[in-house]
Amino acid sequence: MVRLSLAAVFLFQVLSMTSGTPAIGQQGETFRPGFGWQPGMRIEASETRVGVMREGTVSDSGKVSTASYAIVVSEHRDGLLISHEDVRVERIGDFPDELPPIARVNAVVADNLQYWMRLPNLVVTEEGEFVRVDDLEGFRFRVESSIRPVASALGGGDPEILGLLDSLLAVVINDETIEGLAADRWSSLVDKWAGTDWEIGRVFGAEIMAPNPLVPGPAIDYSIQAGVTRKIACQAPSGGLMCAVFVMVTRPAESAIREAARILADSLGAQLLAAAGGEVPAEYAEGGEDALTFQELVLEGRVELMADPVSLLPLWLEERQKRAGSGIGLGEPFSFYTEEILTTEFSYPEGR
C-alpha cells in the first residue's frame, strides 16, 4: 500500500460511510495528523477474529480466535523499531469429535498464521513511513517455533501430517508475503493517514497496483476511497479529549474483477467436473458449455481506525475482507458470502 497524498487525488465527493455515533468535530473541519510514536512506549493489544459465511440459505458466523501481544517502540539506526512481543493466540470453542487430526491441525495453523504473519518487528522512519521488516530470518523462526509444537500435539506426531505442515509453512512463510502483510498492517495503522490534510465528512480517491486477491500473477488495479468520518469523544493518548475515525475502502477495478472471475471460474469448473465424475451432463463433459460461470463477484477490503488525531496512536482498529458472488455451476444456481473481521483494541499502561 502507498501513503495517500493530495497529489494522488483524482476524486472528491461526500463521504458515504456514516455512523450514528455522536460527532464532536464539525463537518468540513480540516486537520493534519502527525506521527507521535516515541521510543519507550509500550502499547497492549487485544485482537478478535470473527468469521461470517453464507452459502445459499445456510449461514454460519461467530468468534473464531483471539490474540494478545505488546507493541514496544525503541530507537533504531534507521528511525524507530516497532516490536511485537508476548504474542499469544487462543482458538475459541472445541473441535467436533468427528473432525480428523489433519483438519484440526489445518484450523489451528490457519488461526495462528492469521495473527503471526501480520506481526513481525518493523523498521519505520521517524515520520512513520514503513522501511522494512527487521530480521526476517529471526521472524520466520519465531513463527515456526510457535506453531509447530501445537500442530504436532494435535496431529499426534503423525509423520504424514508433520510433512504436510512443513510443506504449508514453506509456502506461506516467505519473505515477500511477510513484507507485504507487514507493510499493509502498518499502512492501516499509520502510513495511510499521517502527513495528509483531512476534511471531516469528505473522501478522496486514488488508484494503486496491488496483488490479485484470488489468483497468483501480476499486480492489478485497485480503487481506494478514504476519509475521516467524524471526531468523537475519547481519552486520547496525547491527553486530548477527541479521537478521529478514519475509514478506507479498497476494491479491485472492474476489469480486474472480470479477469479474476474468469480465471476462478475455469479453476472451480474443472474441480466441479472432477468431483461429479460420471454424473456430468454431456453438454458440460464434452466442453460445449462452461461448467461454472460467475454472474457477480464482489471483493472488498475495509479498514476503520479510531486514533489520536495528533499522534496517530491507535485505540481501535477493524479490518474487514469480504468475498461474495453468485453464478451457475453445472446448470444449478449458487451463491456465497464470506467475511473475515479482525478487530484490535489498544491500551496504554500507565507509566510505561
C-alpha positions in Angstrom: 0.0 0.0 0.0 1.2 3.6 -0.6 0.8 6.7 1.6 -2.0 8.7 0.2 -1.2 12.3 -0.7 -3.2 15.2 -2.1 -1.0 14.9 -5.3 -2.6 11.5 -5.8 -6.2 12.7 -5.5 -8.4 12.4 -8.5 -11.8 12.4 -6.9 -13.5 14.4 -4.2 -17.0 13.6 -3.1 -19.2 13.5 0.0 -18.2 10.6 2.2 -20.9 7.9 2.2 -19.6 5.9 5.2 -21.7 7.3 8.1 -22.3 6.3 11.7 -24.9 7.0 14.4 -22.2 7.9 16.9 -22.4 11.5 18.1 -19.8 13.6 16.3 -17.7 16.2 18.1 -15.7 17.5 15.1 -17.5 19.8 12.7 -18.3 18.8 9.1 -15.7 20.5 6.9 -13.1 20.8 9.7 -9.6 20.0 8.4 -6.6 18.7 10.3 -3.2 17.0 9.5 -2.2 14.1 11.7 1.4 13.7 12.7 3.3 10.7 13.9 3.8 10.6 17.7 5.0 7.1 18.4 8.1 7.6 20.6 10.9 5.3 21.9 10.0 3.8 25.3 6.3 3.5 24.5 4.5 0.2 25.2 1.0 -0.5 23.8 -1.0 -3.5 24.8 -3.1 -5.0 22.0 -6.0 -7.5 22.1 -7.4 -8.9 18.8 -10.5 -10.9 17.9 -11.1 -12.7 14.6 -14.7 -13.3 13.6 -15.7 -15.3 10.5 -19.0 -15.0 8.6 -20.0 -17.5 5.9 -23.2 -17.9 3.9 -23.7 -20.4 1.1 -27.2 -20.2 -0.4 -29.6 -20.0 2.6 -27.1 -21.7 5.0 -25.3 -19.2 7.3 -22.6 -19.6 9.9 -20.8 -17.0 11.9 -19.0 -16.5 15.2 -15.8 -15.7 17.0 -13.0 -17.9 15.8 -10.0 -16.9 17.8 -8.3 -14.2 19.9 -4.8 -13.0 20.4 -2.9 -10.6 22.6 0.5 -9.0 22.3 2.5 -5.9 23.2 3.9 -3.3 20.9 7.2 -1.8 22.0 8.7 1.3 20.4 12.5 1.7 20.5 15.3 3.6 18.7 16.8 2.2 15.6 19.7 3.4 13.4 17.2 3.9 10.5 14.4 5.5 12.6 12.3 3.5 15.0 11.9 -0.2 15.7 8.3 -1.3 16.3 8.5 -4.7 18.1 5.7 -7.2 18.7 6.2 -9.1 21.9 4.5 -11.8 24.0 2.2 -12.9 21.2 -0.5 -15.4 22.5 -3.2 -16.9 20.2 -6.2 -18.8 21.5 -8.8 -20.7 19.5 -12.4 -20.3 20.6 -14.6 -23.5 21.1 -13.9 -27.2 20.8 -13.4 -29.2 17.7 -16.2 -31.6 16.7 -15.4 -35.1 17.9 -15.6 -36.5 14.3 -13.1 -34.0 12.9 -9.9 -35.8 11.8 -6.5 -34.7 13.1 -5.4 -33.2 9.8 -8.4 -30.9 9.8 -7.7 -29.8 13.4 -4.1 -29.1 12.5 -5.2 -27.1 9.4 -7.6 -25.0 11.5 -5.1 -24.2 14.3 -2.3 -23.4 11.9 -4.6 -21.1 9.9 -5.7 -19.3 13.1 -2.1 -18.8 14.2 -0.9 -17.6 10.8 -3.7 -15.0 10.6 -2.1 -13.3 13.6 1.6 -14.1 13.4 2.1 -13.2 9.8 1.0 -9.6 10.5 3.2 -9.1 13.5 6.9 -9.1 12.6 9.2 -6.4 14.0 9.2 -3.3 11.8 11.6 -0.5 11.0 9.9 2.8 10.2 11.2 6.3 9.8 10.9 9.0 12.4 8.0 10.3 10.3 6.2 7.0 10.4 6.9 5.6 6.9 7.4 1.9 6.6 11.0 0.9 5.8 11.3 -2.9 6.1 10.7 -5.9 8.3 13.5 -6.3 10.8 15.4 -9.7 10.9 13.2 -11.8 8.5 15.1 -15.0 9.3 14.5 -14.5 13.0 10.9 -13.8 12.5 10.4 -17.0 10.4 12.0 -18.9 13.3 9.6 -17.3 15.8 6.6 -18.2 13.8 7.5 -21.8 13.1 8.7 -22.5 16.7 5.4 -21.1 18.0 3.2 -23.1 15.6 5.0 -26.5 15.3 4.6 -27.7 18.9 0.8 -27.1 18.9 0.3 -28.6 15.5 2.5 -31.6 16.4 0.4 -32.3 19.5 -2.9 -32.0 17.6 -1.6 -34.4 14.9 -0.4 -36.9 17.5 3.1 -36.8 16.0 1.8 -38.4 12.7 4.8 -38.1 10.3 2.4 -37.6 7.3 0.7 -34.6 9.0 4.0 -33.1 10.0 5.3 -33.5 6.4 2.2 -31.6 5.2 2.8 -29.0 7.9 6.4 -28.5 6.6 5.1 -28.0 3.1 2.5 -25.5 4.2 4.9 -23.4 6.3 7.5 -23.4 3.5 5.0 -21.9 1.0 3.3 -19.4 3.3 6.2 -18.1 5.5 8.2 -16.5 2.8 9.9 -13.1 2.7 7.6 -11.5 0.1 4.4 -12.4 2.0 5.8 -11.3 5.3 6.9 -7.9 3.9 3.6 -7.4 2.1 1.4 -8.2 5.1 3.6 -6.1 7.5 3.5 -3.1 5.2 -0.3 -3.4 4.8 -0.8 -3.6 8.6 1.4 -0.6 9.3 -0.3 1.3 6.5 -3.7 0.6 8.2 -2.4 2.0 11.5 -0.2 4.9 10.3 1.1 5.2 6.8 -2.3 5.8 5.1 -3.1 8.7 7.4 0.0 10.6 8.5 1.0 13.8 6.9 -2.2 14.3 4.8 -4.8 17.1 5.2 -8.1 15.5 6.0 -11.5 17.2 5.9 -14.2 15.6 8.1 -17.0 14.2 6.1 -15.3 14.1 2.7 -13.3 11.5 0.9 -10.7 11.4 -1.7 -9.9 8.5 -4.0 -6.9 7.1 -5.8 -5.8 4.1 -7.8 -3.0 1.7 -6.8 -1.4 -1.5 -8.0 -1.6 -4.5 -5.6 -1.5 -8.3 -5.7 -4.6 -10.2 -7.1 -6.5 -11.4 -4.0 -7.8 -14.6 -5.8 -5.1 -15.9 -8.1 -1.3 -15.7 -8.4 0.0 -13.4 -11.1 0.7 -9.8 -11.9 -0.5 -7.0 -9.7 -3.9 -5.5 -10.6 -5.5 -2.1 -10.4 -7.5 -1.2 -7.3 -9.6 1.8 -6.4 -9.4 3.4 -3.0 -11.7 5.7 -1.2 -10.6 7.2 2.1 -11.7 9.8 4.6 -12.4 10.9 8.1 -16.0 10.2 9.0 -16.1 12.1 12.3 -14.3 13.0 15.5 -15.7 11.5 18.7 -15.2 12.0 22.4 -12.5 9.7 23.9 -9.4 9.8 26.1 -6.8 10.3 23.5 -3.2 9.0 24.2 -1.9 12.6 23.7 -4.0 13.8 26.5 -6.8 15.3 24.3 -10.5 14.5 24.6 -11.2 13.6 20.9 -10.3 10.8 18.6 -10.6 10.8 14.8 -12.2 7.9 12.9 -10.5 7.1 9.6 -12.1 4.8 7.0 -10.7 3.3 3.8 -12.4 1.0 1.3 -10.4 -0.9 -1.3 -11.9 -2.7 -4.4 -10.3 -4.2 -7.5 -11.1 -2.4 -10.7 -14.0 -3.8 -12.8 -11.6 -5.1 -15.5 -9.6 -6.9 -12.8 -12.7 -8.4 -11.3 -13.9 -9.7 -14.6 -10.5 -11.4 -15.3 -10.3 -12.8 -11.8 -13.8 -14.2 -12.2 -12.9 -15.8 -15.5 -9.8 -17.5 -14.1 -11.5 -18.6 -10.9 -14.5 -20.0 -12.9 -12.1 -22.1 -15.0 -10.4 -23.5 -12.0 -13.5 -24.2 -10.0 -15.3 -25.5 -13.0 -12.6 -28.1 -13.6 -12.8 -29.1 -9.9 -16.6 -29.4 -10.2 -16.4 -31.7 -13.2 -13.8 -33.9 -11.5 -16.0 -34.2 -8.4 -19.1 -35.0 -10.4 -17.4 -37.8 -12.2 -19.7 -39.9 -14.5 -22.8 -37.9 -13.5 -21.7 -34.9 -15.5 -24.3 -33.9 -18.2 -23.0 -34.4 -21.7 -23.0 -30.7 -22.7 -20.6 -30.0 -19.9 -18.4 -33.1 -20.1 -17.8 -32.5 -23.8 -16.9 -28.9 -23.3 -19.8 -27.4 -25.1 -20.8 -25.2 -22.2 -18.9 -23.7 -19.3 -19.2 -25.9 -16.1 -19.2 -22.8 -13.9 -19.8 -19.1 -14.6 -20.0 -16.1 -12.3 -22.8 -13.7 -12.6 -21.5 -11.5 -9.8 -18.2 -11.4 -7.9 -17.5 -8.9 -5.1 -14.1 -8.4 -3.4 -13.8 -5.6 -0.8 -11.4 -4.6 1.9 -12.4 -2.1 4.6 -10.2 -0.5 7.3 -11.7 1.6 10.1 -9.3 3.2 12.6 -10.0 5.2 15.7 -6.8 7.1 16.7 -5.4 10.1 18.4 -5.7 12.9 15.7 -2.4 14.4 16.8 -0.1 11.4 17.2 -2.0 8.6 15.4 -1.6 6.4 18.4 -4.4 3.9 17.9 -7.3 3.0 20.2 -9.3 0.7 17.9 -8.8 -0.9 14.5 -11.2 -3.0 12.5 -10.1 -4.8 9.3 -12.6 -6.5 7.1 -12.2 -8.7 4.0 -15.4 -9.5 2.1 -15.8 -12.1 -0.7 -19.2 -12.7 -2.3 -20.7 -13.9 -5.5 -23.3 -15.8 -7.4 -23.4 -17.8 -10.6 -24.3 -21.1 -12.3 -22.5 -24.4 -11.7 -23.5 -27.4 -13.9 -26.8 -25.7 -14.5 -27.6 -25.0 -10.9 -27.5 -21.5 -9.3 -25.2 -20.9 -6.4 -24.3 -18.0 -4.1 -21.8 -17.5 -1.4 -20.7 -14.8 1.1 -17.6 -14.8 3.3 -16.3 -12.0 5.5 -13.4 -12.0 8.0 -13.4 -9.3 10.6 -10.3 -8.7 12.6 -10.8 -6.2 15.5 -7.9 -4.8 17.6 -8.2 -2.8 20.8 -5.2 -0.9 22.1 -4.4 0.3 25.6 -1.6 2.3 27.2 -0.3 1.0 30.6 0.3 3.9 33.0 3.9 4.8 33.4 5.1 2.7 30.5 
